[in-house]
């Protein structure tokens, strides 16, 4: 089944911290505009993937409450810089896979002033910054790597005794003709 985008809505892009509004307000404004553009009522929506990064785990549910409480599944999506496209991809998969006829994908975020500047990163306070002198990679480097067992030499490897005909030495099945090397 093919999937189409039939309606679009968005809020005005604001400078960080210049407007005090909730995520629910953002979603209500953009979601209502998208539904009106598509000529669809919210009670016709069957699933809602919601993309965001710096909020608690169920912020998607809270944000779509302003559109209506219809009991549809709301999926919270966080994929860092690809969050919006991942929410849209999920909406497409729900329709193309035949699981839904009408899906609403939404996304929201508020950035702190200077979050892309010299503060080095998102500006979010919910995640610790890497310690000085580290690269920020995960897992963090350890003082000594976990030792690996020494490689087995050919002298310590068990020799293969099966020629490919007759029963395999570890098989309990009766003998049957086989081609060498296959079973």
KEKE-3310 file (N, C-alpha, C; in steps of 0.2 Angstrom, whole numbers, plus 5000, padded with zeros to 4 digits):
npx = (5004:5003:5009:5004:5008:4996:4993:5000:5007:5014:5022:5027:5044:5054:5065:5077:5070:5062:5048:5036:5029:5020:5024:5013:5005:5012:5011:4997:4994:5002:4998:4984:4983:4989:4979:4968:4973:4973:4960:4955:4948:4953:4949:4949:4962:4973:4986:5000:5015:5027:5040:5054:5067:5073:5065:5054:5050:5037:5032:5027:5014:5008:5009:5001:4988:4981:4975:4965:4958:4958:4962:4971:4986:5001:5017:5033:5047:5064:5078:5089:5097:5090:5077:5064:5063:5063:5051:5042:5045:5041:5027:5024:5027:5017:5006:5009:5012:4999:4994:4987:4976:4976:4988:4996:5010:5020:5031:5042:5051:5061:5074:5088:5094:5109:5112:5118:5129:5145:5144:5145:5137:5120:5115:5106:5102:5099:5108:5124:5139:5154:5169:5183:5196:5192:5185:5171:5166:5157:5157:5165:5183:5193:5205:5213:5211:5199:5206:5209:5207:5221:5225:5220:5232:5236:5241:5233:5220:5206:5208:5199:5190:5180:5176:5166:5158:5147:5141:5141:5154:5148:5135:5119:5112:5107:5118:5119:5121:5131:5137:5154:5158:5146:5129)
npy = (4994:5011:5026:5043:5060:5071:5082:5097:5105:5118:5127:5144:5147:5151:5162:5155:5154:5166:5165:5160:5145:5130:5113:5106:5116:5120:5108:5107:5118:5116:5103:5104:5113:5104:5094:5101:5105:5093:5090:5081:5074:5073:5062:5053:5049:5036:5032:5039:5045:5053:5065:5070:5077:5081:5079:5071:5053:5051:5062:5064:5059:5068:5080:5078:5078:5090:5089:5080:5066:5051:5038:5033:5024:5032:5035:5038:5046:5046:5050:5058:5069:5064:5063:5069:5065:5051:5049:5053:5042:5031:5034:5033:5019:5013:5016:5011:4998:4993:4993:5005:5018:5031:5042:5053:5062:5070:5083:5091:5104:5113:5125:5130:5146:5150:5137:5131:5137:5143:5135:5122:5110:5103:5111:5106:5102:5089:5079:5073:5081:5075:5071:5081:5079:5068:5059:5058:5047:5031:5015:5022:5024:5011:5008:4996:4985:4972:4956:4945:4928:4918:4915:4900:4888:4878:4866:4865:4864:4853:4840:4837:4823:4818:4812:4815:4806:4793:4792:4807:4810:4815:4813:4806:4800:4787:4781:4789:4793:4806:4822:4827:4838:4844:4844)
npz = (5000:4996:5004:5008:5011:5016:5022:5030:5044:5054:5067:5070:5068:5082:5091:5103:5119:5118:5118:5128:5129:5129:5126:5122:5117:5106:5098:5097:5089:5077:5074:5073:5062:5052:5052:5047:5035:5028:5029:5038:5053:5070:5077:5067:5066:5068:5074:5082:5080:5089:5089:5099:5109:5122:5134:5146:5146:5142:5136:5123:5123:5132:5125:5114:5120:5119:5106:5107:5116:5111:5113:5105:5100:5105:5100:5107:5100:5099:5091:5091:5080:5069:5073:5069:5056:5058:5065:5055:5046:5053:5053:5040:5038:5046:5038:5025:5028:5030:5043:5047:5042:5043:5049:5061:5061:5072:5079:5092:5100:5111:5112:5122:5125:5116:5114:5103:5102:5109:5120:5118:5113:5116:5126:5135:5151:5156:5153:5157:5153:5144:5154:5157:5146:5140:5126:5125:5120:5120:5126:5140:5140:5148:5161:5159:5146:5144:5146:5133:5128:5124:5106:5099:5094:5080:5085:5096:5092:5089:5078:5062:5059:5051:5035:5027:5021:5026:5043:5053:5065:5077:5076:5079:5070:5058:5046:5031:5013:5009:5002:5001:5014:5015:5022)
capx = (5000:5006:5007:5005:5007:4990:4992:5006:5006:5019:5022:5032:5051:5055:5072:5076:5068:5058:5041:5034:5023:5021:5024:5006:5003:5015:5008:4990:4994:5004:4994:4977:4984:4990:4973:4964:4975:4972:4953:4954:4947:4958:4946:4950:4969:4974:4992:5003:5022:5029:5047:5057:5073:5075:5059:5053:5049:5030:5030:5023:5007:5006:5009:4995:4982:4977:4972:4960:4960:4954:4964:4976:4993:5006:5024:5038:5053:5070:5084:5094:5096:5085:5070:5058:5062:5061:5043:5038:5046:5036:5020:5024:5027:5011:5001:5012:5011:4992:4991:4983:4974:4977:4993:4998:5017:5022:5037:5042:5057:5063:5081:5090:5098:5116:5113:5122:5135:5151:5143:5147:5132:5113:5113:5102:5105:5097:5113:5130:5145:5160:5174:5188:5201:5189:5182:5164:5164:5154:5158:5171:5189:5195:5212:5216:5206:5198:5211:5206:5211:5226:5222:5222:5236:5234:5242:5228:5214:5205:5208:5193:5191:5175:5178:5160:5154:5145:5138:5146:5156:5145:5128:5117:5107:5110:5122:5116:5126:5132:5142:5159:5158:5139:5125)
capy = (5000:5017:5031:5050:5066:5074:5088:5099:5111:5120:5133:5149:5146:5156:5162:5152:5158:5172:5164:5155:5141:5123:5108:5104:5122:5119:5102:5109:5123:5113:5097:5106:5115:5099:5090:5105:5105:5087:5088:5075:5075:5070:5056:5048:5047:5029:5031:5046:5045:5060:5066:5075:5074:5083:5079:5064:5048:5051:5069:5064:5058:5074:5085:5077:5078:5095:5088:5075:5060:5046:5032:5030:5024:5037:5032:5043:5044:5050:5048:5064:5074:5061:5062:5071:5060:5044:5049:5052:5036:5027:5035:5030:5012:5011:5016:5007:4991:4991:4994:5011:5021:5038:5043:5059:5062:5077:5084:5097:5104:5120:5125:5135:5152:5148:5130:5129:5142:5140:5130:5115:5104:5105:5115:5103:5100:5083:5074:5075:5082:5071:5073:5084:5074:5062:5061:5058:5041:5027:5015:5026:5020:5008:5008:4991:4982:4965:4952:4940:4922:4918:4912:4893:4886:4872:4861:4864:4863:4846:4838:4834:4816:4816:4813:4818:4800:4789:4796:4812:4807:4818:4812:4800:4798:4782:4782:4791:4796:4813:4825:4829:4845:4847:4840)
capz = (5000:4996:5009:5006:5015:5013:5026:5034:5048:5058:5071:5068:5071:5087:5094:5109:5125:5117:5118:5134:5127:5131:5120:5120:5113:5099:5095:5096:5084:5071:5073:5071:5055:5048:5051:5043:5028:5026:5029:5043:5060:5075:5079:5062:5066:5071:5077:5082:5082:5091:5090:5103:5112:5129:5138:5149:5141:5139:5134:5117:5125:5135:5120:5109:5123:5116:5100:5109:5119:5108:5115:5099:5102:5104:5100:5108:5096:5100:5087:5090:5074:5065:5077:5065:5050:5061:5067:5049:5043:5057:5051:5033:5039:5048:5033:5019:5030:5031:5050:5048:5036:5044:5055:5062:5064:5075:5083:5095:5104:5113:5113:5127:5122:5116:5114:5098:5102:5112:5126:5115:5113:5115:5131:5139:5157:5158:5151:5159:5148:5146:5158:5153:5144:5137:5119:5125:5117:5125:5133:5142:5140:5154:5163:5156:5142:5146:5142:5128:5129:5118:5101:5099:5089:5076:5089:5101:5089:5087:5071:5059:5057:5047:5028:5023:5020:5032:5048:5056:5071:5082:5074:5082:5065:5054:5040:5024:5009:5009:4998:5005:5016:5016:5026)
cpx = (5004:5004:5009:5004:5002:4989:4998:5004:5012:5018:5027:5039:5053:5063:5071:5074:5065:5051:5040:5028:5025:5022:5017:5003:5006:5012:5001:4990:4996:5000:4987:4978:4985:4983:4968:4966:4973:4964:4951:4953:4952:4955:4947:4958:4969:4980:4995:5010:5024:5037:5049:5063:5074:5069:5058:5050:5042:5028:5026:5015:5004:5005:5003:4988:4978:4973:4965:4962:4955:4957:4969:4982:4997:5013:5029:5044:5058:5076:5088:5092:5091:5078:5064:5057:5061:5053:5040:5039:5041:5029:5019:5023:5020:5006:5003:5011:5004:4990:4987:4981:4976:4982:4995:5005:5018:5029:5038:5049:5058:5070:5082:5094:5105:5117:5117:5129:5141:5150:5144:5142:5125:5111:5108:5105:5103:5102:5120:5135:5150:5165:5179:5194:5198:5186:5174:5161:5161:5155:5165:5177:5191:5203:5215:5210:5205:5202:5207:5210:5216:5223:5225:5227:5234:5236:5237:5221:5212:5205:5201:5194:5185:5177:5172:5156:5153:5143:5143:5147:5152:5137:5126:5112:5111:5114:5118:5121:5126:5138:5147:5158:5151:5135:5118)
cpy = (5006:5022:5038:5055:5070:5081:5090:5105:5112:5126:5138:5147:5152:5156:5158:5157:5165:5172:5159:5151:5134:5119:5106:5110:5122:5113:5104:5113:5120:5107:5099:5109:5110:5095:5094:5105:5099:5086:5082:5078:5071:5063:5050:5046:5040:5028:5038:5045:5052:5060:5071:5072:5075:5084:5072:5060:5048:5058:5069:5063:5065:5080:5084:5077:5084:5094:5083:5069:5055:5039:5029:5029:5030:5035:5038:5041:5049:5047:5054:5068:5071:5060:5063:5066:5053:5044:5049:5046:5031:5028:5032:5022:5009:5011:5011:4999:4988:4991:4999:5014:5029:5039:5050:5059:5069:5077:5091:5098:5112:5120:5131:5140:5149:5141:5127:5133:5138:5136:5123:5110:5107:5110:5112:5101:5093:5077:5077:5076:5077:5074:5076:5079:5068:5064:5061:5051:5036:5020:5019:5021:5017:5008:5002:4987:4975:4960:4947:4934:4921:4914:4904:4891:4880:4866:4859:4863:4855:4845:4835:4827:4813:4817:4815:4812:4796:4794:4801:4809:4809:4817:4806:4797:4792:4785:4784:4794:4803:4815:4828:4837:4848:4842:4841)
cpz = (5000:5002:5006:5011:5012:5017:5030:5038:5052:5062:5068:5071:5076:5089:5100:5115:5124:5117:5124:5132:5128:5125:5118:5116:5106:5095:5093:5090:5077:5069:5070:5063:5050:5046:5046:5036:5025:5025:5033:5050:5064:5077:5073:5062:5071:5075:5077:5084:5083:5092:5094:5106:5119:5133:5141:5144:5139:5137:5127:5119:5128:5130:5116:5113:5121:5110:5101:5112:5116:5109:5109:5102:5100:5105:5101:5105:5098:5097:5086:5084:5069:5068:5072:5059:5052:5062:5060:5045:5047:5054:5044:5033:5041:5043:5027:5021:5031:5038:5051:5042:5037:5050:5055:5065:5066:5078:5086:5099:5106:5115:5118:5123:5122:5115:5109:5097:5106:5118:5124:5116:5113:5120:5136:5146:5160:5156:5153:5153:5150:5150:5154:5152:5141:5130:5120:5122:5122:5122:5134:5142:5147:5155:5159:5152:5145:5142:5138:5129:5123:5112:5101:5093:5085:5080:5094:5098:5087:5080:5068:5057:5052:5039:5024:5020:5026:5037:5051:5063:5077:5081:5077:5076:5061:5048:5034:5020:5009:5004:5003:5007:5017:5020:5024)
residu = (UNK:UNK:UNK:UNK:UNK:UNK:UNK:UNK:UNK:UNK:UNK:UNK:UNK:UNK:UNK:UNK:UNK:UNK:UNK:UNK:UNK:UNK:UNK:UNK:UNK:UNK:UNK:UNK:UNK:UNK:UNK:UNK:UNK:UNK:UNK:UNK:UNK:UNK:UNK:UNK:UNK:UNK:UNK:UNK:UNK:UNK:UNK:UNK:UNK:UNK:UNK:UNK:UNK:UNK:UNK:UNK:UNK:UNK:UNK:UNK:UNK:UNK:UNK:UNK:UNK:UNK:UNK:UNK:UNK:UNK:UNK:UNK:UNK:UNK:UNK:UNK:UNK:UNK:UNK:UNK:UNK:UNK:UNK:UNK:UNK:UNK:UNK:UNK:UNK:UNK:UNK:UNK:UNK:UNK:UNK:UNK:UNK:UNK:UNK:UNK:UNK:UNK:UNK:UNK:UNK:UNK:UNK:UNK:UNK:UNK:UNK:UNK:UNK:UNK:UNK:UNK:UNK:UNK:UNK:UNK:UNK:UNK:UNK:UNK:UNK:UNK:UNK:UNK:UNK:UNK:UNK:UNK:UNK:UNK:UNK:UNK:UNK:UNK:UNK:UNK:UNK:UNK:UNK:UNK:UNK:UNK:UNK:UNK:UNK:UNK:UNK:UNK:UNK:UNK:UNK:UNK:UNK:UNK:UNK:UNK:UNK:UNK:UNK:UNK:UNK:UNK:UNK:UNK:UNK:UNK:UNK:UNK:UNK:UNK:UNK:UNK:UNK:UNK:UNK:UNK:UNK:UNK:UNK)
# end
